[in-house]
Amino acid sequence: MASVEKLPMLAEGYEKLTAELKALREERPRIVDAIEEARAHGDLSENAEYHAAKERQGQVEAMIGDLEDKISRANIIDPATLSGDRIIFGATVTLLDDDDKPVRYQIVGPYEADAKIGRISYNSPLGKALIGRRVEDEVEVTVPSGDRFYVVNQIEFI
């Protein structure tokens, strides 16, 4: 039997997934009502409302299944309980770019990543390049906009 791969995530990411799942489950009865109402209009072959509701039902059920899978495999990690001198999941890292300008990222799961707020996935190009590095290590990463060079300046677990 194949082992089930755990998905590391922060508590905040787990809560976001469970809230999304709850919202989708609450949408189910409304979809069923929409299907019943559209069915009452008669001929289903040319009933756009019916087909739209059935399509939405399929989408919602697929999303629910996906979220239930992710939640069941969640491995919730609290960065405050971690320590060490290497970059690992949950670490907040301050890097110096080519111009010695500091940039700061937290290494998170793919479902929590948002570079605009300083959260990058551990399986993104930069995330992969950072995992296992130490302070003063040089990091070269190829991203869509070209090659980037960084020096690890600080590693925190907050």
N, C-alpha and C positions, 0 to 999 in steps of 0.2 A: 504494500500500500504506500502510495506517495505521501510524503510529509506535507502538511499544510503550512505554507509560508506565512509567518507572522508579519503584520504590517506595523512598523513602529510609527507612533504618532504621539503628539502632545495631548494632554487632557482637553485643551481647547478644540483641537481638531476632532477628537472623539465626540465632544458635545455638539459640534457643528453637524457631524454626520448623523447623530441620533435625532437632532432637531429636524433635519431634512427628511429623515425616514418618517418621523411622526407626521410631518406636514403632508407627505405623499399618502400615507395611510388614511389621513383625514380627507384627502381628495377622492378616494375610492368611491364612497357612497354618492358623491356629487356626479361622478362619471356615470355610474349605474343609472342614476335618475335621468341624466342627459340622454343616455342610450334608450331608455324606456320612453321618454318623451318623443325622441326622434322616430322611434319605431311606431308610435301612435299616428304619425303623419302618413302612414301608408307605404307605398312602393319604396322598398329599400335600395333598389338598384340605382335610383337617381336621387337619393336622399343624402345630400352633402353633410347635414348635421349628424346623421347616423354614422357615416363613414369617418367624420372628424372625431366623434366621441369614441368610436371603436379604436381608432388610431391612437388617441390619447390614452385610452385604457391600456393598450399594449406598451406604450412608452412608460407609463407609470409603473406597470408591473415589472418591466425590465429594470427600471431604476430602483425599485424596492428590492428586487433580488440582488442587484449589485451592491446596494448599501448594506443589506443584511449580511452579505458575504464579507465585506470590508469590516463591519463592526464585529463579526464573529472572530475575525483574525487579528483584531486590534491588539497591539502590545503597547499599552500606555506608558510613556516614559516621562518622568518629572526631571527636567534638567538640573534642578536645585539639589537633587540627590546624587548627581554625578560629580566626578572629579578626574583629574589626570592632566598630563601635559601634552596629550594628543587630541586632535580634532575628531570628535565622534558625533553621532546623532544627538541633537539637542544643544550642542555647544553654540555659543555666540562668539563669533570670530571677528576681530578687527584686522583688516588687511590694509596695506599701503599699496597704492597703485603706482604706475610709472612716474607720476608727479609727486609722490610721497603724500598724496591726499588719502586720508583714511576712509575706508568703506566698511560697513558693518553688516554682517549677515548672521542669521541663526539657521542652523542645519535642521530641517524638518522633513516630514513625510511629503510625498507627492500631492496629497489632497489638501495640504495646508500651505503649500508654497505660494508666495506672492512677492516677487522681487521688489515691487513698489514699496512694500512695508518692511523690506529687509529679511524676508524668509525665502530660502532656497531649498529645493529638494536635494536629498542626499544622492539621488540618481541623476541630477542635472549635470551637465559638463563641469561646472565649477564645483558643485557638491562632491562629485567623484574625485576631482583633483585635490580637494581639501581634506577629505577623510584620511586620517592617519598622520597628517602633518603636524609639526611642532612650531613653536615660536621661532622666528627668524628663518624658517624654511622658505625657499622661493617656489612659487607656483606659476606654471605656465598653463594656460587653458585656451583652447580654440572654441570660440563662440561664433554665432552667426555673423556678428559684426567684425570678426577677425581675431587675431591672437591677443591675449591679455596676459600681463605679467603682474604678479602680486608678491608681496612679502608678508608672511604671517606676523602680525605685530602683537596680538593678544588673543588668548583663549579664555572664555569665561563660561561658567555653568550657572546661569541665572534663570 
